[in-house]
């Protein structure tokens, strides 16, 4: 008999449009799960997993569902010292307004990808070489969207992540000034085509996301097996073709689209 503890508060608008799963204790047996899957609900929502379509909840998978949340550090601890090539970042608060001053509801606020470095580890060893962390404390950084482990410390959200997960340094308020780190390349995305090859106008929904752009900044390079820096084979000003689903997307204050990705995700230089 499979047993897991969940609370299933049902709302009953018409045909039971959604089922909310939260964390108060009610025991659900395997037999009950079978009847749960038979409900006419159009979807089940879990705050950390998005939307589960009907039929995707299986008995064997139910035990593996884990709700991700920030680890809370008890008040008796007064400092956090990251180890190795990890850094501790104080997460920037989510934007509450648009650039035009419109107040955003919490559901529409974009997840922040930036913060301030408040502590760094001692670095790492590659071969016989000791590699120090190059990002100083106090630096404002942009990091990969799904990197690191969230920690709540002194009632403030922090992130512990590896230096390699830092996309770049941001010394101004505009993303176009991002300085990429390591083997990252920062690209201004080309505008989507307005017309087809036959001259037909495209609507916003039918415009294909471009995977071509102009390199505006490159990182210092990657480290080889001996810890020596190898410069990137891509130069600023180049027009490149990159992998469509790679990297981190950003919107500049001027409305332009930018993307930061690894040099290995750049497939070709166009001329």
Buried (B, 14 or more C-beta within 10 A) or exposed (E): EEEBEBEBEEEEEEEEEEBEBEEEEEEBEEEBBEEBBEBEBEEBEBEEEEEBEEEEBEEEEBEEBEEEEBEEBEEEEEEBEBEEBBBBBBBBEEEEEEEEEEEEEEEEEEEBBBBBBBBBBBBBEBEEEEBEBBBEEEBBBBBBEEBBEBBBBEEEBBBBBBBBBBBBBBEEEEBBBBBBBBBBBBBBBBEEEEEEEEEEEEEEEEEEEBBBBBBBBBBBBBBEEEBEEEEBEBEEEBBBBBEEEBBBEBEBEEEBBBBBBBBEBBEEEEE
